[in-house]
Amino acid sequence: MKFLCLGYFDPDAMGGLPKAEIDTLMMSCEPLVHELYKSGHLIFDAGLDLPTMSVRTRSGKLSATDGPFVETKEVIGGVFVIEAHDMDDAIRVAALHPAARMGEEYGWGLEIRPIRMFERR
């Protein structure tokens, strides 16, 4: 079963760090992510930049709007997809990802959602 993991962070906690410190922090994540890939649990892993756009239909016309769109303290900073047996296993696997380990100091946390795969016809 596949699960989408959304990595949320507090931009105030990360934003005050010098770029060199952020780069060092990200480099320290690479061995953990590599181990997750090697285990076969991690299928896809990506960081997201902060500029966002929303595409919606309004009154029959397509509209694109700059984001962010929800008033929140946290923003999505990364996504990854894992393979796990069930939600308990997904929690175990996701907890190994660096985003789950940087919560207290850098304001990161994960949301885990089962993915429903649609059949191609």
C-alpha positions, 0 to 999 in steps of 0.5 A, spaced: 500 500 500 502 506 498 502 513 502 503 520 501 507 523 506 506 531 507 512 534 510 510 541 514 514 546 517 514 553 520 517 558 516 519 562 522 523 556 525 527 555 518 527 562 515 532 565 520 537 560 519 543 562 515 543 559 508 550 555 510 546 552 516 540 550 512 545 547 506 548 543 512 542 540 515 539 538 508 546 534 507 545 531 513 538 528 511 541 525 505 544 518 508 537 517 512 533 518 505 538 514 501 537 508 507 529 509 506 530 508 498 535 502 499 530 499 504 524 499 498 520 503 502 521 510 499 518 511 492 519 518 491 522 524 495 521 531 493 522 538 497 518 544 495 519 551 493 515 556 497 512 560 491 505 557 489 499 557 484 492 555 485 488 553 478 481 553 479 474 554 475 470 560 477 464 562 473 466 557 467 473 561 466 480 558 468 483 562 474 490 562 476 492 565 483 498 566 487 498 563 493 499 561 499 491 560 500 490 557 507 492 562 513 496 557 517 503 557 521 505 551 517 507 550 510 508 544 506 515 544 504 516 537 502 512 530 499 514 523 499 511 517 497 512 510 501 510 503 501 508 500 507 503 494 509 498 498 513 498 505 517 501 503 523 507 500 518 507 507 514 508 511 521 514 507 522 517 508 516 515 515 515 518 516 522 525 514 519 525 520 514 529 526 516 522 531 516 519 527 522 526 528 526 527 535 525 520 537 528 522 540 535 528 544 533 525 546 526 518 546 526 517 540 521 512 535 522 508 529 517 501 528 515 501 521 512 495 519 507 493 512 504 493 513 496 487 510 492 490 508 486 485 509 480 485 503 475 487 505 467 481 504 462 
